[in-house]
Amino acid sequence: MAAAAPGLAGSLRGNETVSSARRARNLAWWSVAAVALLLVIAPVVWVLYGVFQQAVPNWHWTVLTQVTTGVGGGLANALAGTGVLLLGVGVLVAIVGIGCGLYLAEFAPTGLLTSLLRSASEVLSGVPSIVIGYVGYVALVVGLHWGFSLLPAVIVLTVLVIPYVAKATEIAVGQVPLAYREGAEALGMARSRMLRTVVMRSAIPGIATGIIVALAISVGETAPLLYTAGYSNSYPTAQLLHSAVPYLTYATWTFYDDPSSAVKALAFDSMVLLVVLVLALILASRLIVRVTQKHSPARATGGGGRRAARAQAAKARPAR
């Protein structure tokens, strides 16, 4: 026993040494993570502080109700035009992007063609927005004689953000547990009905997040809209062609260099509205995910996954 005591003490000292080294490594990694997080947050806080510092002293609520004039006014027309652009992009990107992602996840055969489609989507997401805007200008505004108008702007913005929605849809559909599909097939459901009522319903959180992120990206674009939408000091019309559309990023980009202080103040007001709009879209995505989370594949993992899948399929089964 006396001989074993020194060995036990040495073992305890060794464990304490290992524990101290482990705590030191953990502290080092947490410190690096904190510094990295600070490097991400600090520029955002700095930009927001600068924008609000310039905008708040000259802010007036009539900016939301008055249209832009040559010497000031408001941004009601630009805000309405941005909303119309977002609505058009949301409709087109939901149809084309979800369809593309669903095809790649469910119907595309494994082979060279599918690899080329995925590669083309990734390349498209990396093309500079100003290049896509110039192509839209040459092909739509000038080539088809559509002029600066809503339809060319919506098409160009949709092309710009389709890869994000397609990828989000493909990932969301691919993450649906196999048990969901097996349960639906065991109940005799057709594949189209299974995809519509079981798979797509479970993929809603990921798809909705992809669409809203795409809208947040499109709302901040300027170069494609300079080539396709033009600008107008009046409210947007119902015409799809030959009618320029106002938007907030134009006010941010153009009014900042105006010699008039009232017009320059509108540039900072438009920055505030853009920030608030993007934050609202992000919060909306979080809310949609929270509401639709009960259908998320994460709830079906573990031992109860198969039972949850069959219950989900049973709800979608037509009554006999």
C-alpha positions in Angstrom: 0.0 0.0 0.0 2.8 2.4 0.9 4.5 1.6 -2.5 1.2 2.3 -4.3 0.8 5.7 -2.8 3.6 7.4 -4.8 2.2 5.9 -8.0 -1.3 7.2 -7.2 0.1 10.7 -6.4 2.0 10.7 -9.7 -1.2 9.7 -11.6 -3.1 12.5 -10.0 -0.4 15.0 -10.9 -0.5 13.7 -14.5 -4.2 14.1 -14.7 -4.0 17.6 -13.3 -1.4 18.5 -15.9 -3.5 17.1 -18.8 -6.6 18.9 -17.4 -4.7 22.2 -17.2 -3.4 21.7 -20.8 -6.9 21.0 -22.0 -8.3 24.0 -20.3 -5.6 26.1 -21.8 -6.4 24.8 -25.3 -10.1 25.4 -24.8 -9.4 28.9 -23.6 -7.2 29.6 -26.7 -9.9 28.3 -29.1 -12.6 30.3 -27.4 -10.4 33.4 -27.6 -9.8 32.9 -31.3 -13.6 32.3 -31.9 -14.4 35.5 -29.9 -11.9 37.5 -31.9 -13.3 36.2 -35.2 -16.8 37.0 -34.1 -15.7 40.5 -33.1 -14.1 41.0 -36.6 -17.5 40.1 -38.1 -19.6 42.2 -35.8 -17.4 45.3 -35.6 -17.7 46.4 -39.2 -21.5 45.9 -39.2 -21.9 48.0 -36.0 -19.5 50.6 -37.5 -21.5 50.9 -40.7 -24.9 50.9 -39.0 -23.7 53.6 -36.5 -22.4 55.8 -39.3 -25.7 55.5 -41.3 -28.0 56.1 -38.4 -25.8 58.9 -37.0 -26.2 60.8 -40.3 -29.8 59.9 -40.9 -31.5 60.4 -37.5 -30.8 64.1 -37.0 -32.5 64.9 -40.4 -35.1 62.2 -40.3 -38.7 63.2 -41.0 -41.6 60.8 -41.3 -42.9 62.5 -44.5 -40.1 60.7 -46.3 -42.5 57.7 -46.2 -45.5 59.6 -47.7 -44.0 62.1 -50.2 -42.4 61.3 -53.6 -39.0 62.5 -54.7 -38.7 65.9 -56.2 -35.7 67.7 -57.7 -34.9 69.5 -54.5 -35.8 66.9 -51.9 -39.3 65.5 -51.0 -39.5 61.9 -49.8 -38.9 58.3 -50.9 -42.5 57.0 -51.0 -42.1 56.3 -54.8 -38.8 54.5 -54.3 -40.2 52.4 -51.4 -43.2 51.4 -53.5 -41.0 50.6 -56.5 -38.8 48.4 -54.3 -41.8 46.6 -53.0 -43.1 45.9 -56.5 -39.7 44.6 -57.6 -39.5 42.3 -54.5 -43.0 41.0 -55.3 -42.1 40.2 -58.9 -38.8 38.6 -58.0 -40.5 36.6 -55.2 -43.0 35.1 -57.6 -40.5 34.3 -60.4 -37.8 32.9 -58.2 -40.2 30.8 -56.3 -41.5 29.1 -59.5 -38.2 28.7 -61.3 -35.9 28.3 -58.3 -38.0 25.7 -56.5 -38.6 23.8 -59.8 -34.9 23.7 -60.6 -34.0 22.6 -57.1 -36.7 19.9 -57.0 -35.6 18.6 -60.4 -32.0 18.3 -59.3 -32.9 16.6 -56.0 -35.6 14.2 -57.2 -35.7 13.7 -61.0 -32.3 14.5 -62.5 -30.4 11.3 -63.3 -26.9 10.8 -62.0 -24.5 11.6 -64.7 -22.7 14.3 -66.7 -25.7 16.4 -67.5 -26.7 16.7 -63.9 -23.1 17.7 -62.9 -23.1 20.3 -65.7 -26.4 21.7 -64.4 -25.1 22.0 -60.9 -21.9 23.5 -62.1 -23.7 26.0 -64.2 -25.8 27.1 -61.2 -22.7 27.6 -59.1 -21.0 29.6 -61.9 -24.1 31.7 -62.3 -24.1 32.6 -58.6 -20.5 33.9 -59.0 -21.1 36.1 -62.0 -20.9 39.8 -61.1 -24.2 41.4 -60.9 -23.2 44.3 -63.1 -22.4 41.8 -65.9 -25.8 40.2 -65.6 -27.3 43.7 -65.6 -25.4 44.7 -68.8 -26.5 41.5 -70.5 -30.1 42.3 -69.5 -29.7 45.8 -70.9 -28.4 44.6 -74.3 -30.8 41.7 -74.6 -34.0 43.1 -73.1 -33.9 46.9 -72.9 -32.2 47.4 -76.3 -32.6 44.1 -78.1 -36.3 43.5 -77.5 -37.0 47.3 -77.2 -38.6 46.9 -73.8 -37.0 50.1 -72.5 -36.3 50.8 -68.8 -39.2 49.1 -67.1 -40.4 46.6 -64.5 -40.2 43.3 -66.5 -36.5 43.5 -67.5 -35.5 44.5 -63.9 -37.5 41.6 -62.4 -36.0 39.1 -64.9 -32.4 40.2 -64.3 -32.8 40.2 -60.5 -34.4 36.7 -60.7 -31.6 35.4 -62.8 -29.2 36.8 -60.2 -30.7 35.0 -57.2 -32.1 31.8 -58.8 -29.0 29.7 -57.8 -29.5 30.5 -54.1 -33.2 29.3 -54.1 -32.3 26.2 -56.3 -29.5 25.2 -54.0 -31.6 25.8 -50.8 -34.5 23.7 -52.3 -32.1 20.9 -53.3 -30.6 20.7 -49.9 -33.9 21.0 -48.0 -35.5 18.2 -50.1 -32.4 16.0 -49.8 -32.6 16.3 -46.0 -36.1 14.9 -45.8 -35.7 11.5 -44.0 -36.1 8.4 -46.1 -38.7 7.2 -43.6 -41.1 9.9 -44.8 -40.9 8.5 -48.3 -41.1 4.9 -47.2 -44.2 5.6 -45.1 -45.9 7.4 -48.0 -45.0 4.6 -50.5 -46.3 2.0 -48.0 -49.6 3.8 -48.0 -49.8 3.6 -51.8 -49.4 7.3 -52.5 -48.3 8.3 -56.0 -44.9 9.9 -56.3 -46.3 13.3 -57.3 -48.7 13.4 -54.3 -45.9 12.2 -52.0 -43.6 15.0 -53.2 -46.4 17.6 -52.8 -47.8 16.7 -49.5 -45.0 14.9 -47.6 -41.6 15.9 -49.0 -42.2 19.5 -49.9 -44.1 20.1 -46.7 -41.2 18.9 -44.7 -38.8 21.0 -46.8 -40.7 24.3 -46.3 -38.4 25.8 -43.7 -35.3 25.5 -45.9 -37.1 26.6 -49.0 -38.6 29.6 -47.4 -35.3 30.6 -45.9 -33.7 30.4 -49.4 -36.4 32.6 -51.0 -36.2 35.3 -48.3 -32.4 35.3 -48.4 -32.7 35.7 -52.2 -35.0 38.6 -51.7 -32.6 40.2 -49.2 -29.9 39.9 -51.8 -32.0 41.4 -54.6 -33.2 44.4 -52.5 -29.6 45.6 -52.1 -28.6 45.4 -55.8 -28.0 48.6 -57.7 -26.0 47.9 -60.9 -28.5 45.5 -62.5 -31.3 48.0 -61.9 -29.4 50.9 -63.3 -29.2 49.0 -66.6 -32.8 47.8 -66.6 -35.2 49.7 -64.3 -34.0 53.3 -64.8 -35.6 55.6 -62.3 -38.7 57.7 -61.9 -39.8 60.4 -59.5 -43.3 59.1 -59.6 -45.0 55.9 -58.3 -44.5 52.7 -60.3 -47.3 52.0 -62.7 -49.0 48.7 -63.7 -47.2 48.7 -67.0 -44.5 46.0 -67.4 -42.7 47.7 -70.3 -41.6 51.2 -71.2 -42.2 52.6 -67.7 -39.2 53.3 -65.5 -39.3 52.0 -61.9 -38.0 53.9 -58.8 -36.0 52.0 -56.1 -34.2 52.7 -52.9 -30.7 51.8 -53.9 -30.7 54.4 -56.7 -31.4 57.1 -54.1 -28.5 55.8 -52.0 -26.1 55.7 -54.9 -27.1 58.9 -56.7 -28.4 61.4 -54.1 -25.3 61.0 -51.9 -23.2 63.2 -54.3 -26.0 65.8 -54.8 -24.9 69.3 -53.7 -28.3 70.0 -52.1 -28.4 69.0 -48.4 -32.0 68.0 -48.6 -31.4 65.6 -51.4 -28.3 64.3 -49.7 -30.3 63.6 -46.6 -32.6 61.4 -48.7 -29.6 59.2 -49.4 -29.1 58.4 -45.7 -32.9 58.0 -45.3 -32.8 55.4 -48.1 -29.9 53.6 -46.3 -32.0 53.4 -43.2 -35.0 52.0 -45.1 -32.8 49.4 -46.8 -31.3 48.3 -43.5 -34.8 48.0 -41.9 -36.1 46.2 -44.9 -33.3 43.6 -44.9 -33.7 43.1 -41.1 -37.5 42.6 -41.6 -36.8 39.9 -44.3 -34.4 38.1 -42.0 -36.8 38.2 -39.1 -39.6 37.0 -41.4 -37.4 34.0 -42.4 -36.8 33.2 -38.8 -40.6 33.4 -38.1 -41.4 31.2 -41.0 -38.9 28.6 -39.9 -40.2 28.7 -36.3 -43.8 28.3 -37.5 -43.1 25.5 -39.9 -40.5 23.7 -37.8 -43.0 21.0 -36.7 -42.7 19.6 -40.2 -38.9 19.8 -40.2 -36.8 16.6 -40.7 -35.1 17.3 -37.4 -38.2 16.4 -35.5 -38.2 13.0 -37.2 -34.7 11.9 -36.3 -34.0 9.1 -33.8 -36.2 6.2 -33.0 -39.5 7.9 -33.6 -38.6 9.0 -37.2 -40.5 6.2 -38.9 -43.6 6.6 -36.8 -43.6 10.4 -37.4 -43.2 9.8 -41.2 -46.1 7.4 -41.3 -48.2 9.7 -39.3 -47.4 12.5 -41.7 -48.2 10.4 -44.7 -51.4 9.2 -43.1 -52.6 12.8 -42.7 -51.9 13.3 -46.4 -53.7 10.1 -47.5 -57.0 10.8 -49.3 -60.1 9.6 -47.5 -61.8 6.5 -48.9 
